[in-house]
Amino acid sequence: MRTPEDKAQRAPKCVDLAILGGGCAGLSLARELAKCQTLDSVLVIEPRQTYQDDRSWCFWANDSQALSPWFGHRWPRWSFGKINAQQQHRGCDDFPYRYVRSIDFYRASLAIIERCPSIELKLGHAVTDLSAIEPGWQITTDEETYIARQVVDTRPPAQSQLDQSTLHQCFLGAEIKLNQPVSLDTQTVELMTDMRLVDGEFCFTYVLPFACDHLLVEVTFFAKRPPTRACLQNQLNQLLAKRGWSDAQILRTEFAELPMGLPLVMNAKQKQPVLAGMRGGALRPSSGYGFLRIQDWAQRCAKQYISDGTLARQTTSGYWLQKMDQIFLNVLRHEPARAAEIFDTLLSKTKPVRFIRFMNDQATLSDCLQIVACLPKLPFLRAFLRSLPTLFARSD
Ligand SMILES: Cc1cc2nc3c(=O)[nH]c(=O)nc-3n(C[C@H](O)[C@H](O)[C@H](O)COP(=O)(O)OP(=O)(O)OC[C@H]3O[C@@H](n4cnc5c(N)ncnc54)[C@H](O)[C@@H]3O)c2cc1C
């Protein structure tokens, strides 16, 4: 480790573009720039030393999407239902539910980045300070100081910002191998089953069956106050016991605490780096899905950078979708006891293809109207009235 005196003596290294954080968004942008064989010097600063299989990315997508090399498993159908009720099934052959294993994504992205000599990935280093200078930015890490012409910041949002989210999506999952195959429908994902209240917070089960003896099993909360890890573990243990999977081998676990309705911090008077990934509002407020938006942004941003040297803003919700999500989250926050009924109605009454378009930011006006029409009116009217003071406030 270098001392502060060492750092002060060395002239800072200058780069054209610094990407803070080499997770999903940071690596995606670096990968897209590498594909374009950028000649600009690009530095990605990432604290982890090695990449692990730490998460699963799921979404609905057809085969033609450019991301297809990473596509892992696919399921044409999904099921849902309240606790102790019969599960309902829906499906869409053209847009199956897809799975990307994070380690496949990391390895594939790293292999592409390595082939581009102008991109440097600095693993094992954390950014400790970012300050605006003229022209550009000064970045301090635990080892070095850098000067960058432009910066994309994909570090996770500060805890104080996360705390202000309308709700927190918290989940704990275990990828398990059963001792012997069981009778399972391996074509159907349990998207939202066992929907119920636990200590006043909305909770449900999520199961991805890879094979009759290999599954990812998760418990998820949409909660005002994030449940403790012990509470999540307890719910997961109960679920495994209920399904008869308690003695399965645990291959890996994954945990998340995702903001739902993260307030974006923008100060128009100060110079801002481009914020991307979760920090830039990539996660859909009402679902926590963000992978496809991050990929969309990374491709647009790299193209724009190569063509005119400027950086594109993170893909987020359009204006009306943002308002719909804000009201939806307000209902879930204030009336969690109605959440199971609301999701059950939404999933059963909306045509699968409309539902997928809605989840993938491609909803038409008619899709939105149909979704609004099928939902119970009173809770949404109350949420609309409660949200009025902030609903039409400018967010940037
Ligand atoms: C377990 C899990 C499962 C998820 N499942 C899905 C899903 O199924 N579908 C979906 O669409 N979305 C999903 N998401 C949400 C979202 O897609 C992911 O969180 C995604 O990884 C967000 O990308 P990101 O680049 O913003 O954050 P990350 O991928 O977390 O990257 C941020 C990076 O910043 C680095 N960093 C932290 N501190 C510093 C520092 N001081 N200096 C420099 N770098 C720093 C971190 O090490 C990390 O690599 C999931 C999230 C999690 C956590």
Ligand as a Chemical Component Dictionary entry (heavy atoms), coordinates in Angstrom:
data_LIG
# 
_chem_comp.id                   LIG 
_chem_comp.type                 NON-POLYMER 
_chem_comp.pdbx_formal_charge   0 
_chem_comp.three_letter_code    LIG 
# 
loop_
_chem_comp_atom.comp_id 
_chem_comp_atom.atom_id 
_chem_comp_atom.alt_atom_id 
_chem_comp_atom.type_symbol 
_chem_comp_atom.charge 
_chem_comp_atom.model_Cartn_x 
_chem_comp_atom.model_Cartn_y 
_chem_comp_atom.model_Cartn_z 
_chem_comp_atom.pdbx_ordinal 
LIG C1  C1  C 0 -28.669 -10.607 -6.232  1  
LIG C2  C2  C 0 -29.262 -9.690  -7.282  2  
LIG C3  C3  C 0 -30.124 -10.222 -8.233  3  
LIG C4  C4  C 0 -30.668 -9.378  -9.229  4  
LIG N1  N1  N 0 -31.515 -9.929  -10.157 5  
LIG C5  C5  C 0 -31.954 -9.172  -11.165 6  
LIG C6  C6  C 0 -32.758 -9.744  -12.201 7  
LIG O1  O1  O 0 -33.103 -10.932 -12.159 8  
LIG N2  N2  N 0 -33.141 -8.958  -13.230 9  
LIG C7  C7  C 0 -32.792 -7.649  -13.310 10 
LIG O2  O2  O 0 -33.128 -6.977  -14.297 11 
LIG N3  N3  N 0 -32.082 -7.055  -12.315 12 
LIG C8  C8  C 0 -31.658 -7.784  -11.248 13 
LIG N4  N4  N 0 -30.902 -7.189  -10.253 14 
LIG C9  C9  C 0 -30.794 -5.713  -10.232 15 
LIG C10 C10 C 0 -29.682 -5.131  -11.111 16 
LIG O3  O3  O 0 -29.761 -5.601  -12.437 17 
LIG C11 C11 C 0 -28.302 -5.444  -10.545 18 
LIG O4  O4  O 0 -28.208 -4.917  -9.250  19 
LIG C12 C12 C 0 -27.150 -4.874  -11.381 20 
LIG O5  O5  O 0 -25.984 -5.542  -10.985 21 
LIG C13 C13 C 0 -26.999 -3.377  -11.219 22 
LIG O6  O6  O 0 -25.858 -2.974  -11.932 23 
LIG P1  P1  P 0 -24.894 -1.819  -11.386 24 
LIG O7  O7  O 0 -23.738 -1.756  -12.294 25 
LIG O8  O8  O 0 -25.680 -0.604  -11.099 26 
LIG O9  O9  O 0 -24.429 -2.348  -9.943  27 
LIG P2  P2  P 0 -23.332 -3.498  -9.654  28 
LIG O10 O10 O 0 -23.423 -4.579  -10.647 29 
LIG O11 O11 O 0 -23.541 -3.856  -8.219  30 
LIG O12 O12 O 0 -21.969 -2.715  -9.838  31 
LIG C14 C14 C 0 -21.542 -1.673  -8.996  32 
LIG C15 C15 C 0 -20.031 -1.855  -8.849  33 
LIG O13 O13 O 0 -19.489 -0.759  -8.106  34 
LIG C16 C16 C 0 -18.431 -1.286  -7.368  35 
LIG N5  N5  N 0 -18.040 -0.353  -6.299  36 
LIG C17 C17 C 0 -18.531 -0.280  -5.038  37 
LIG N6  N6  N 0 -17.874 0.674   -4.349  38 
LIG C18 C18 C 0 -16.951 1.201   -5.182  39 
LIG C19 C19 C 0 -15.956 2.201   -5.052  40 
LIG N7  N7  N 0 -15.796 2.875   -3.913  41 
LIG N8  N8  N 0 -15.173 2.475   -6.109  42 
LIG C20 C20 C 0 -15.333 1.828   -7.288  43 
LIG N9  N9  N 0 -16.265 0.866   -7.468  44 
LIG C21 C21 C 0 -17.063 0.558   -6.436  45 
LIG C22 C22 C 0 -18.961 -2.627  -6.859  46 
LIG O14 O14 O 0 -17.923 -3.492  -6.433  47 
LIG C23 C23 C 0 -19.693 -3.133  -8.076  48 
LIG O15 O15 O 0 -18.903 -3.974  -8.890  49 
LIG C24 C24 C 0 -30.359 -7.996  -9.244  50 
LIG C25 C25 C 0 -29.506 -7.490  -8.258  51 
LIG C26 C26 C 0 -28.959 -8.324  -7.296  52 
LIG C27 C27 C 0 -28.034 -7.719  -6.248  53 
# 
loop_
_chem_comp_bond.comp_id 
_chem_comp_bond.atom_id_1 
_chem_comp_bond.atom_id_2 
_chem_comp_bond.value_order 
_chem_comp_bond.pdbx_ordinal 
LIG C1  C2  SING 1  
LIG C2  C3  SING 2  
LIG C2  C26 DOUB 3  
LIG C3  C4  DOUB 4  
LIG C4  N1  SING 5  
LIG C4  C24 SING 6  
LIG N1  C5  DOUB 7  
LIG C5  C6  SING 8  
LIG C5  C8  SING 9  
LIG C6  O1  DOUB 10 
LIG C6  N2  SING 11 
LIG N2  C7  SING 12 
LIG C7  O2  DOUB 13 
LIG C7  N3  SING 14 
LIG N3  C8  DOUB 15 
LIG C8  N4  SING 16 
LIG N4  C9  SING 17 
LIG N4  C24 SING 18 
LIG C9  C10 SING 19 
LIG C10 O3  SING 20 
LIG C10 C11 SING 21 
LIG C11 O4  SING 22 
LIG C11 C12 SING 23 
LIG C12 O5  SING 24 
LIG C12 C13 SING 25 
LIG C13 O6  SING 26 
LIG O6  P1  SING 27 
LIG P1  O7  DOUB 28 
LIG P1  O8  SING 29 
LIG P1  O9  SING 30 
LIG O9  P2  SING 31 
LIG P2  O10 DOUB 32 
LIG P2  O11 SING 33 
LIG P2  O12 SING 34 
LIG O12 C14 SING 35 
LIG C14 C15 SING 36 
LIG C15 O13 SING 37 
LIG C15 C23 SING 38 
LIG O13 C16 SING 39 
LIG C16 N5  SING 40 
LIG C16 C22 SING 41 
LIG N5  C17 SING 42 
LIG N5  C21 SING 43 
LIG C17 N6  DOUB 44 
LIG N6  C18 SING 45 
LIG C18 C19 SING 46 
LIG C18 C21 DOUB 47 
LIG C19 N7  SING 48 
LIG C19 N8  DOUB 49 
LIG N8  C20 SING 50 
LIG C20 N9  DOUB 51 
LIG N9  C21 SING 52 
LIG C22 O14 SING 53 
LIG C22 C23 SING 54 
LIG C23 O15 SING 55 
LIG C24 C25 DOUB 56 
LIG C25 C26 SING 57 
LIG C26 C27 SING 58 
# 
